[in-house]
Amino acid sequence: MKQPQLSFWQIWNLSFGFLGVQIGFALQNGNVSRILSDLGADLSSLSLFWLAAPIMGLLVQPIVGAASDRTWNKLGRRLPFMLGGALVAAAAMLLLPNASMVVAFIPPMLFGLVIFAIKDAAFNVTFQPFRSLVSDMVPANQRNLGYSVQTLLINIGAVVGSILPFVLTNVMGLNNASTPGEVAPSVIWSFYIGAAILLGSVAWTVLRTREYPPEQYYAYKGETVQPTEPAEKSFGEKLAGFWQTTKTMPRIMRQLALVQFFSWFSLFIMWTYFPAAIAQHSWGVDVQWFDPAYITQMGGLPAEIAAAKGAAGDWVGILYAGYSLFAVLFALVMAKLANLFGRRLVYSAALLCGGLGYLSFILFKDPSMIEVDLLITQVTIPQGALSLMIPMVGIGIAWAAILAMPYAILAGALPAHRTGVYMGIFNFTIAAPQIISGLLAGWILGHLFANNAVYIVMLAGGSMVLGALSVWLVQDKESKD
């Protein structure tokens, strides 16, 4: 039985919930280092705190993938996990920036870290099934389009989430400066708004999508008999089965793992250290003002340093919005380019653009202040900070490819009845490099680069270039046809 073609808007509805999820991720990526620093974390420890994110992905995604493969109820197969995860994630987004409110019961930084971990786990529960849903619902000849639309929505969400703190400060007038132990009001309200959009967009996908019933689904996938598994298994049996599934994963998953390692090693560094790198490199904030002990010794942050760090933190959001916008634009043509030139060439070239973007970061240090018209407001920033939008073009192109190309390559190689669990296992290739990056990056920054964060950004560039080269080790049969 031939799987029916979907209209553009049906494909759009499948992934619309990813818009809200990515708003949450953008707020996390742009502001968690800022929040944890405000709550007392020192610069070289930030990468260790950020380990909560990949560890949650490593634990949660395979479990959710396997569970969603076996779930068939009135709501659907993947949709129940999306909705449940969104509810928990939204609650955690409301709590995270308010960690200082529970200082009487638990240290605010510890509370913030716990809520960060819960929030990231809920994000993983929510977004993991979106990858499998596209593979389930979109026929093979529309798969490039399906993942490109998903990438488009992801990056629209990233633009919105990235600029929220900046807009609330420069348009709505909320304060963006923080004091030790407190989070800036603009960041707090950004998380409130993001939580509301997250719930609304996921609810749209749940209400507007009807998954195929089991018999119809397996007929479309060319499987005449629905695979069955014993109703009850011991933990040991489940662990053994999971290990066996991992060992027998398609070869192309192993090949893509090397590309994923270099790509996500770089991204983790960016999300952790961009705020510090931009404050130091563009605003000229001395490294010592990122040391909590020094700040305490000096009796707190001077007003001008607090203002500079706040302005740099807001500009990080604009730069993230920039690379997300460039990713949106590239996503519009990425499927056509992949069909024309092959996925490997497009994937490799995109990662190379990202690597060159990171490496060029050090070139933009002009401290002269200029006034910039952003249409919604005018701001006065260093020329070097504005020029950093140039590297964002390459980083945005790489980001669009990272979000779509591995899954478009992988989806056709997975058995229909194990798509969810294999997509979950594939998340190891996202989580593991971030964990390694988290364990090493802080030590490298402190011991080799004396906490000058611009150099760790350049290290990320070298890693991304290696990712571009390793794409050519991937045997993508479809791209050869």
Stockholm file with secondary structure:
# STOCKHOLM 1.0

chainA/1-481         MKQPQLSFWQIWNLSFGFLGVQIGFALQNGNVSRILSDLGADLSSLSLFWLAAPIMGLLVQPIVGAASDRTWNKLGRRLPFMLGGALVAAAAMLLLPNASMVVAFIPPMLFGLVIFAIKDAAFNVTFQPFRSLVSDMVPANQRNLGYSVQTLLINIGAVVGSILPFVLTNVMGLNNASTPGEVAPSVIWSFYIGAAILLGSVAWTVLRTREYPPEQYYAYKGETVQPTEPAEKSFGEKLAGFWQTTKTMPRIMRQLALVQFFSWFSLFIMWTYFPAAIAQHSWGVDVQWFDPAYITQMGGLPAEIAAAKGAAGDWVGILYAGYSLFAVLFALVMAKLANLFGRRLVYSAALLCGGLGYLSFILFKDPSMIEVDLLITQVTIPQGALSLMIPMVGIGIAWAAILAMPYAILAGALPAHRTGVYMGIFNFTIAAPQIISGLLAGWILGHLFANNAVYIVMLAGGSMVLGALSVWLVQDKESKD
#=GR chainA/1-481 SS CCCCCCCHHHHHHHHTHHHHHHHHHHHHHHHHHHHHHHTTCCGGGHHHHTTHHHHHHHHHHHHHHHHHHTCCCSSCSSHHHHHHHHHHHHHHHHHGGGGGGGTTTSCHHHHHHHHHHHHHHHHHHHHHHHHHHHHHHSCGGGHHHHHHHHHHHHHHHHHHHHHHHHHHHHTSCCCCCCCTTCCCHHHHHHHHHHHHHHHHHHHHHHHHCCCCCHHHHHHHTTCSSCCCCCSCCCHHHHHHHHHHHHHTCCHHHHHHHHHHHHHHHHHHHHHHHHHHHHHHHTSCCCGGGGCHHHHHHTTSCCHHHHHHHHHHHHHHHHHHHHHHHHHHHHHHHHHHHHHHHCHHHHHHHHHHHHHHHHHGGGGCCCCCEEEEECSSCEEEEEHHHHHTHHHHHHHHHHHHHHHHHHHHHHHTTSCGGGHHHHHHHHTHHHHHHHHHHHHHHHHHHHHTSTTCHHHHHHHHHHHHHHHHHHGGGCCCHHHHC
#=GC SS_cons         CCCCCCCHHHHHHHHTHHHHHHHHHHHHHHHHHHHHHHTTCCGGGHHHHTTHHHHHHHHHHHHHHHHHHTCCCSSCSSHHHHHHHHHHHHHHHHHGGGGGGGTTTSCHHHHHHHHHHHHHHHHHHHHHHHHHHHHHHSCGGGHHHHHHHHHHHHHHHHHHHHHHHHHHHHTSCCCCCCCTTCCCHHHHHHHHHHHHHHHHHHHHHHHHCCCCCHHHHHHHTTCSSCCCCCSCCCHHHHHHHHHHHHHTCCHHHHHHHHHHHHHHHHHHHHHHHHHHHHHHHTSCCCGGGGCHHHHHHTTSCCHHHHHHHHHHHHHHHHHHHHHHHHHHHHHHHHHHHHHHHCHHHHHHHHHHHHHHHHHGGGGCCCCCEEEEECSSCEEEEEHHHHHTHHHHHHHHHHHHHHHHHHHHHHHTTSCGGGHHHHHHHHTHHHHHHHHHHHHHHHHHHHHTSTTCHHHHHHHHHHHHHHHHHHGGGCCCHHHHC
//
